[in-house]
Amino acid sequence: MTIYDTHWGIESFHRAIKQVCRICGFMVRDSQALKTRIFGSLQAFVRLEKMRCENRISNWYELQRNLFTLFVRDYIVEILPMLVLLNTHK
């Protein structure tokens, strides 16, 4: 393994823990709350990596993308009938 490969692995970890596990997405100043947030983000990353190693997901972003797609689908399924109903009353 080259130095570049090692460096790329570290960069990929940092990107995933920031973007997928939201390690930076909090506004607290209490040290215990910070520790809890960091621990939760690391735990989420380990679970994602375990799922990837077990071939349950192909990459760290897949689960996040699928959750968003399901959310949008559910929203459309709930809202579409109401929009149709509103348009028929014009």
N, CA, C and O atoms as CSV, one atom per row, in Angstrom:
chain,resi,resn,atom,element,x,y,z
A,1,MET,N,N,0.854,-1.181,0.000
A,1,MET,CA,C,0.000,0.000,0.000
A,1,MET,C,C,0.899,1.243,0.000
A,1,MET,O,O,1.840,1.341,0.788
A,2,THR,N,N,0.598,2.175,-0.885
A,2,THR,CA,C,1.420,3.375,-0.991
A,2,THR,C,C,0.962,4.430,0.013
A,2,THR,O,O,-0.097,4.309,0.628
A,3,ILE,N,N,1.772,5.448,0.160
A,3,ILE,CA,C,1.418,6.557,1.048
A,3,ILE,C,C,0.141,7.238,0.540
A,3,ILE,O,O,-0.718,7.636,1.326
A,4,TYR,N,N,0.036,7.362,-0.772
A,4,TYR,CA,C,-1.155,7.979,-1.355
A,4,TYR,C,C,-2.410,7.194,-0.984
A,4,TYR,O,O,-3.424,7.794,-0.628
A,5,ASP,N,N,-2.362,5.877,-1.062
A,5,ASP,CA,C,-3.521,5.042,-0.712
A,5,ASP,C,C,-3.921,5.250,0.743
A,5,ASP,O,O,-5.104,5.363,1.063
A,6,THR,N,N,-2.925,5.300,1.617
A,6,THR,CA,C,-3.192,5.528,3.034
A,6,THR,C,C,-3.817,6.898,3.236
A,6,THR,O,O,-4.801,7.044,3.961
A,7,HIS,N,N,-3.236,7.897,2.589
A,7,HIS,CA,C,-3.753,9.264,2.693
A,7,HIS,C,C,-5.188,9.334,2.173
A,7,HIS,O,O,-6.040,9.970,2.794
A,8,TRP,N,N,-5.462,8.688,1.045
A,8,TRP,CA,C,-6.807,8.703,0.478
A,8,TRP,C,C,-7.809,8.032,1.418
A,8,TRP,O,O,-8.943,8.494,1.544
A,9,GLY,N,N,-7.403,6.959,2.071
A,9,GLY,CA,C,-8.289,6.302,3.033
A,9,GLY,C,C,-8.649,7.220,4.187
A,9,GLY,O,O,-9.799,7.251,4.625
A,10,ILE,N,N,-7.673,7.966,4.680
A,10,ILE,CA,C,-7.916,8.917,5.774
A,10,ILE,C,C,-8.852,10.028,5.308
A,10,ILE,O,O,-9.785,10.393,6.022
A,11,GLU,N,N,-8.609,10.565,4.119
A,11,GLU,CA,C,-9.464,11.623,3.578
A,11,GLU,C,C,-10.897,11.127,3.370
A,11,GLU,O,O,-11.851,11.854,3.646
A,12,SER,N,N,-11.044,9.917,2.895
A,12,SER,CA,C,-12.382,9.336,2.697
A,12,SER,C,C,-13.106,9.180,4.024
A,12,SER,O,O,-14.301,9.463,4.116
A,13,PHE,N,N,-12.393,8.733,5.054
A,13,PHE,CA,C,-12.977,8.608,6.391
A,13,PHE,C,C,-13.449,9.970,6.880
A,13,PHE,O,O,-14.574,10.100,7.362
A,14,HIS,N,N,-12.594,10.990,6.760
A,14,HIS,CA,C,-12.970,12.325,7.228
A,14,HIS,C,C,-14.193,12.851,6.494
A,14,HIS,O,O,-15.086,13.428,7.113
A,15,ARG,N,N,-14.241,12.659,5.193
A,15,ARG,CA,C,-15.389,13.123,4.408
A,15,ARG,C,C,-16.666,12.402,4.849
A,15,ARG,O,O,-17.708,13.032,5.023
A,16,ALA,N,N,-16.582,11.092,5.028
A,16,ALA,CA,C,-17.765,10.314,5.410
A,16,ALA,C,C,-18.244,10.675,6.812
A,16,ALA,O,O,-19.447,10.806,7.040
A,17,ILE,N,N,-17.327,10.835,7.738
A,17,ILE,CA,C,-17.759,11.119,9.108
A,17,ILE,C,C,-18.349,12.524,9.216
A,17,ILE,O,O,-19.178,12.787,10.087
A,18,LYS,N,N,-17.920,13.427,8.328
A,18,LYS,CA,C,-18.507,14.768,8.312
A,18,LYS,C,C,-19.841,14.781,7.581
A,18,LYS,O,O,-20.823,15.315,8.096
A,19,GLN,N,N,-19.888,14.197,6.380
A,19,GLN,CA,C,-21.076,14.311,5.532
A,19,GLN,C,C,-22.174,13.319,5.895
A,19,GLN,O,O,-23.351,13.681,5.909
A,20,VAL,N,N,-21.815,12.098,6.181
A,20,VAL,CA,C,-22.827,11.070,6.426
A,20,VAL,C,C,-23.172,10.975,7.914
A,20,VAL,O,O,-24.343,10.863,8.276
A,21,CYS,N,N,-22.170,11.019,8.756
A,21,CYS,CA,C,-22.400,10.843,10.197
A,21,CYS,C,C,-22.584,12.167,10.929
A,21,CYS,O,O,-22.860,12.181,12.129
A,22,ARG,N,N,-22.431,13.276,10.215
A,22,ARG,CA,C,-22.706,14.615,10.738
A,22,ARG,C,C,-21.961,14.926,12.032
A,22,ARG,O,O,-22.547,15.450,12.979
A,23,ILE,N,N,-20.671,14.603,12.075
A,23,ILE,CA,C,-19.895,14.864,13.284
A,23,ILE,C,C,-19.775,16.362,13.561
A,23,ILE,O,O,-19.589,16.753,14.713
A,24,CYS,N,N,-19.876,17.205,12.544
A,24,CYS,CA,C,-19.743,18.661,12.720
A,24,CYS,C,C,-21.094,19.361,12.766
A,24,CYS,O,O,-21.138,20.584,12.901
A,25,GLY,N,N,-22.175,18.639,12.659
A,25,GLY,CA,C,-23.491,19.261,12.563
A,25,GLY,C,C,-24.161,19.483,13.903
A,25,GLY,O,O,-25.283,19.019,14.110
A,26,PHE,N,N,-23.512,20.173,14.808
A,26,PHE,CA,C,-24.113,20.411,16.109
A,26,PHE,C,C,-23.667,21.758,16.647
A,26,PHE,O,O,-22.626,22.281,16.249
A,27,MET,N,N,-24.458,22.319,17.552
A,27,MET,CA,C,-24.155,23.635,18.135
A,27,MET,C,C,-24.243,23.541,19.647
A,27,MET,O,O,-25.180,24.065,20.250
A,28,VAL,N,N,-23.293,22.889,20.254
A,28,VAL,CA,C,-23.255,22.790,21.710
A,28,VAL,C,C,-21.877,23.199,22.198
A,28,VAL,O,O,-20.891,23.133,21.463
A,29,ARG,N,N,-21.830,23.619,23.445
A,29,ARG,CA,C,-20.555,24.009,24.026
A,29,ARG,C,C,-20.184,23.146,25.233
A,29,ARG,O,O,-19.037,23.144,25.680
A,30,ASP,N,N,-21.149,22.430,25.738
A,30,ASP,CA,C,-20.915,21.574,26.893
A,30,ASP,C,C,-19.999,20.412,26.501
A,30,ASP,O,O,-20.231,19.755,25.486
A,31,SER,N,N,-18.969,20.160,27.296
A,31,SER,CA,C,-17.990,19.125,26.937
A,31,SER,C,C,-18.621,17.734,26.889
A,31,SER,O,O,-18.251,16.919,26.044
A,32,GLN,N,N,-19.562,17.454,27.778
A,32,GLN,CA,C,-20.208,16.137,27.760
A,32,GLN,C,C,-21.049,15.957,26.504
A,32,GLN,O,O,-21.069,14.875,25.918
A,33,ALA,N,N,-21.745,17.017,26.085
A,33,ALA,CA,C,-22.544,16.948,24.864
A,33,ALA,C,C,-21.641,16.752,23.647
A,33,ALA,O,O,-21.990,16.006,22.732
A,34,LEU,N,N,-20.491,17.413,23.630
A,34,LEU,CA,C,-19.536,17.226,22.535
A,34,LEU,C,C,-19.034,15.794,22.482
A,34,LEU,O,O,-18.965,15.193,21.411
A,35,LYS,N,N,-18.685,15.252,23.636
A,35,LYS,CA,C,-18.202,13.869,23.693
A,35,LYS,C,C,-19.281,12.901,23.214
A,35,LYS,O,O,-18.994,11.951,22.486
A,36,THR,N,N,-20.514,13.147,23.625
A,36,THR,CA,C,-21.626,12.289,23.207
A,36,THR,C,C,-21.813,12.351,21.698
A,36,THR,O,O,-22.021,11.322,21.055
A,37,ARG,N,N,-21.740,13.558,21.128
A,37,ARG,CA,C,-21.902,13.719,19.682
A,37,ARG,C,C,-20.792,13.008,18.906
A,37,ARG,O,O,-21.048,12.322,17.917
A,38,ILE,N,N,-19.566,13.185,19.371
A,38,ILE,CA,C,-18.425,12.540,18.712
A,38,ILE,C,C,-18.548,11.023,18.807
A,38,ILE,O,O,-18.331,10.324,17.818
A,39,PHE,N,N,-18.892,10.509,19.981
A,39,PHE,CA,C,-19.056,9.071,20.156
A,39,PHE,C,C,-20.159,8.534,19.251
A,39,PHE,O,O,-19.991,7.493,18.615
A,40,GLY,N,N,-21.292,9.244,19.190
A,40,GLY,CA,C,-22.398,8.798,18.345
A,40,GLY,C,C,-22.020,8.781,16.875
A,40,GLY,O,O,-22.389,7.858,16.149
A,41,SER,N,N,-21.287,9.794,16.428
A,41,SER,CA,C,-20.864,9.850,15.030
A,41,SER,C,C,-19.886,8.723,14.707
A,41,SER,O,O,-19.987,8.093,13.654
A,42,LEU,N,N,-18.949,8.473,15.603
A,42,LEU,CA,C,-17.999,7.376,15.383
A,42,LEU,C,C,-18.717,6.029,15.384
A,42,LEU,O,O,-18.404,5.153,14.578
A,43,GLN,N,N,-19.664,5.871,16.275
A,43,GLN,CA,C,-20.436,4.629,16.328
A,43,GLN,C,C,-21.239,4.441,15.033
A,43,GLN,O,O,-21.326,3.329,14.512
A,44,ALA,N,N,-21.818,5.518,14.523
A,44,ALA,CA,C,-22.565,5.441,13.258
A,44,ALA,C,C,-21.637,5.042,12.117
A,44,ALA,O,O,-22.009,4.227,11.272
A,45,PHE,N,N,-20.430,5.609,12.086
A,45,PHE,CA,C,-19.486,5.269,11.030
A,45,PHE,C,C,-19.094,3.794,11.105
A,45,PHE,O,O,-19.033,3.113,10.082
A,46,VAL,N,N,-18.831,3.309,12.303
A,46,VAL,CA,C,-18.449,1.895,12.463
A,46,VAL,C,C,-19.581,0.992,11.977
A,46,VAL,O,O,-19.323,-0.025,11.333
A,47,ARG,N,N,-20.813,1.346,12.275
A,47,ARG,CA,C,-21.946,0.538,11.808
A,47,ARG,C,C,-22.065,0.569,10.286
A,47,ARG,O,O,-22.337,-0.453,9.656
A,48,LEU,N,N,-21.859,1.753,9.698
A,48,LEU,CA,C,-21.890,1.848,8.232
A,48,LEU,C,C,-20.779,1.015,7.609
A,48,LEU,O,O,-21.002,0.322,6.616
A,49,GLU,N,N,-19.588,1.082,8.186
A,49,GLU,CA,C,-18.460,0.322,7.652
A,49,GLU,C,C,-18.715,-1.182,7.785
A,49,GLU,O,O,-18.355,-1.961,6.902
A,50,LYS,N,N,-19.331,-1.576,8.883
A,50,LYS,CA,C,-19.668,-2.992,9.067
A,50,LYS,C,C,-20.667,-3.438,7.994
A,50,LYS,O,O,-20.524,-4.515,7.415
A,51,MET,N,N,-21.675,-2.606,7.734
A,51,MET,CA,C,-22.658,-2.932,6.701
A,51,MET,C,C,-21.992,-3.023,5.325
A,51,MET,O,O,-22.345,-3.879,4.514
A,52,ARG,N,N,-21.028,-2.137,5.070
A,52,ARG,CA,C,-20.320,-2.158,3.793
A,52,ARG,C,C,-19.478,-3.427,3.670
A,52,ARG,O,O,-19.437,-4.049,2.609
A,53,CYS,N,N,-18.806,-3.808,4.757
A,53,CYS,CA,C,-17.988,-5.026,4.739
A,53,CYS,C,C,-18.834,-6.284,4.567
A,53,CYS,O,O,-18.376,-7.267,3.982
A,54,GLU,N,N,-20.053,-6.258,5.068
A,54,GLU,CA,C,-20.963,-7.398,4.937
A,54,GLU,C,C,-21.727,-7.362,3.611
A,54,GLU,O,O,-22.603,-8.195,3.377
A,55,ASN,N,N,-21.400,-6.408,2.753
A,55,ASN,CA,C,-22.049,-6.218,1.447
A,55,ASN,C,C,-23.540,-5.927,1.551
A,55,ASN,O,O,-24.295,-6.217,0.623
A,56,ARG,N,N,-23.969,-5.358,2.670
A,56,ARG,CA,C,-25.363,-4.936,2.805
A,56,ARG,C,C,-25.585,-3.580,2.150
A,56,ARG,O,O,-26.705,-3.262,1.749
A,57,ILE,N,N,-24.532,-2.780,2.037
A,57,ILE,CA,C,-24.540,-1.536,1.276
A,57,ILE,C,C,-23.258,-1.498,0.456
A,57,ILE,O,O,-22.261,-2.120,0.823
A,58,SER,N,N,-23.287,-0.767,-0.656
A,58,SER,CA,C,-22.095,-0.726,-1.500
A,58,SER,C,C,-21.136,0.392,-1.102
A,58,SER,O,O,-19.935,0.303,-1.357
A,59,ASN,N,N,-21.667,1.449,-0.475
A,59,ASN,CA,C,-20.807,2.538,0.009
A,59,ASN,C,C,-21.499,3.251,1.161
A,59,ASN,O,O,-22.664,2.984,1.454
A,60,TRP,N,N,-20.788,4.146,1.802
A,60,TRP,CA,C,-21.313,4.832,2.985
A,60,TRP,C,C,-22.489,5.732,2.662
A,60,TRP,O,O,-23.332,5.976,3.525
A,61,TYR,N,N,-22.564,6.225,1.447
A,61,TYR,CA,C,-23.599,7.182,1.070
A,61,TYR,C,C,-24.901,6.514,0.645
A,61,TYR,O,O,-25.938,7.174,0.582
A,62,GLU,N,N,-24.864,5.229,0.355
A,62,GLU,CA,C,-26.038,4.535,-0.167
A,62,GLU,C,C,-27.211,4.585,0.800
A,62,GLU,O,O,-28.335,4.879,0.392
A,63,LEU,N,N,-26.970,4.309,2.048
A,63,LEU,CA,C,-28.038,4.291,3.044
A,63,LEU,C,C,-28.679,5.667,3.168
A,63,LEU,O,O,-29.903,5.783,3.224
A,64,GLN,N,N,-27.857,6.704,3.211
A,64,GLN,CA,C,-28.362,8.073,3.299
A,64,GLN,C,C,-29.201,8.415,2.063
A,64,GLN,O,O,-30.279,8.996,2.192
A,65,ARG,N,N,-28.728,8.068,0.896
A,65,ARG,CA,C,-29.442,8.343,-0.353
A,65,ARG,C,C,-30.774,7.592,-0.376
A,65,ARG,O,O,-31.794,8.158,-0.768
A,66,ASN,N,N,-30.773,6.325,0.039
A,66,ASN,CA,C,-32.005,5.540,0.048
A,66,ASN,C,C,-33.018,6.094,1.042
A,66,ASN,O,O,-34.216,6.111,0.760
A,67,LEU,N,N,-32.551,6.546,2.196
A,67,LEU,CA,C,-33.471,7.130,3.177
A,67,LEU,C,C,-34.107,8.391,2.623
A,67,LEU,O,O,-35.303,8.616,2.808
A,68,PHE,N,N,-33.316,9.218,1.944
A,68,PHE,CA,C,-33.856,10.441,1.352
A,68,PHE,C,C,-34.879,10.103,0.273
A,68,PHE,O,O,-35.936,10.730,0.207
A,69,THR,N,N,-34.579,9.129,-0.567
A,69,THR,CA,C,-35.492,8.733,-1.641
A,69,THR,C,C,-36.810,8.227,-1.058
A,69,THR,O,O,-37.881,8.565,-1.561
A,70,LEU,N,N,-36.738,7.426,-0.010
A,70,LEU,CA,C,-37.956,6.924,0.633
A,70,LEU,C,C,-38.766,8.066,1.242
A,70,LEU,O,O,-39.994,8.080,1.158
A,71,PHE,N,N,-38.070,9.020,1.852
A,71,PHE,CA,C,-38.751,10.161,2.448
A,71,PHE,C,C,-39.490,10.965,1.383
A,71,PHE,O,O,-40.649,11.332,1.572
A,72,VAL,N,N,-38.820,11.237,0.268
A,72,VAL,CA,C,-39.440,12.000,-0.822
A,72,VAL,C,C,-40.618,11.224,-1.397
A,72,VAL,O,O,-41.668,11.807,-1.666
A,73,ARG,N,N,-40.457,9.922,-1.588
A,73,ARG,CA,C,-41.551,9.100,-2.116
A,73,ARG,C,C,-42.764,9.159,-1.184
A,73,ARG,O,O,-43.889,9.358,-1.643
A,74,ASP,N,N,-42.539,8.986,0.115
A,74,ASP,CA,C,-43.643,9.027,1.068
A,74,ASP,C,C,-44.332,10.399,1.072
A,74,ASP,O,O,-45.556,10.489,1.173
A,75,TYR,N,N,-43.538,11.450,0.962
A,75,TYR,CA,C,-44.099,12.800,0.933
A,75,TYR,C,C,-44.991,12.973,-0.294
A,75,TYR,O,O,-46.096,13.507,-0.193
A,76,ILE,N,N,-44.517,12.529,-1.430
A,76,ILE,CA,C,-45.296,12.653,-2.671
A,76,ILE,C,C,-46.579,11.834,-2.582
A,76,ILE,O,O,-47.641,12.298,-2.996
A,77,VAL,N,N,-46.490,10.636,-2.051
A,77,VAL,CA,C,-47.668,9.775,-1.928
A,77,VAL,C,C,-48.709,10.421,-1.010
A,77,VAL,O,O,-49.909,10.273,-1.240
A,78,GLU,N,N,-48.265,11.130,0.022
A,78,GLU,CA,C,-49.200,11.775,0.938
A,78,GLU,C,C,-49.775,13.062,0.347
A,78,GLU,O,O,-50.965,13.335,0.506
A,79,ILE,N,N,-48.952,13.849,-0.327
A,79,ILE,CA,C,-49.368,15.163,-0.801
A,79,ILE,C,C,-50.125,15.100,-2.127
A,79,ILE,O,O,-51.050,15.885,-2.334
A,80,LEU,N,N,-49.763,14.200,-3.017
A,80,LEU,CA,C,-50.376,14.149,-4.345
A,80,LEU,C,C,-51.907,14.029,-4.298
A,80,LEU,O,O,-52.589,14.763,-5.013
A,81,PRO,N,N,-52.460,13.140,-3.490
A,81,PRO,CA,C,-53.931,13.072,-3.443
A,81,PRO,C,C,-54.567,14.391,-2.988
A,81,PRO,O,O,-55.636,14.757,-3.476
A,82,MET,N,N,-53.929,15.099,-2.067
A,82,MET,CA,C,-54.462,16.384,-1.613
A,82,MET,C,C,-54.408,17.422,-2.724
A,82,MET,O,O,-55.335,18.218,-2.871
A,83,LEU,N,N,-53.332,17.425,-3.510
A,83,LEU,CA,C,-53.216,18.373,-4.617
A,83,LEU,C,C,-54.259,18.089,-5.688
A,83,LEU,O,O,-54.852,19.017,-6.238
A,84,VAL,N,N,-54.481,16.847,-5.980
A,84,VAL,CA,C,-55.505,16.464,-6.968
A,84,VAL,C,C,-56.875,16.912,-6.462
A,84,VAL,O,O,-57.685,17.440,-7.225
A,85,LEU,N,N,-57.123,16.700,-5.193
A,85,LEU,CA,C,-58.407,17.092,-4.611
A,85,LEU,C,C,-58.589,18.607,-4.680
A,85,LEU,O,O,-59.679,19.078,-5.002
A,86,LEU,N,N,-57.545,19.373,-4.386
A,86,LEU,CA,C,-57.620,20.834,-4.460
A,86,LEU,C,C,-57.875,21.299,-5.885
A,86,LEU,O,O,-58.652,22.228,-6.107
A,87,ASN,N,N,-57.234,20.668,-6.838
A,87,ASN,CA,C,-57.400,21.069,-8.243
A,87,ASN,C,C,-58.781,20.743,-8.790
A,87,ASN,O,O,-59.233,21.411,-9.720
A,88,THR,N,N,-59.454,19.764,-8.262
A,88,THR,CA,C,-60.796,19.403,-8.743
A,88,THR,C,C,-61.863,20.363,-8.216
A,88,THR,O,O,-62.967,20.410,-8.758
A,89,HIS,N,N,-61.551,21.123,-7.174
A,89,HIS,CA,C,-62.513,22.055,-6.594
A,89,HIS,C,C,-62.427,23.451,-7.177
A,89,HIS,O,O,-63.057,24.368,-6.650
A,90,LYS,N,N,-61.676,23.645,-8.235
A,90,LYS,CA,C,-61.544,24.983,-8.854
A,90,LYS,C,C,-62.747,25.313,-9.687
A,90,LYS,O,O,-62.811,26.391,-10.279
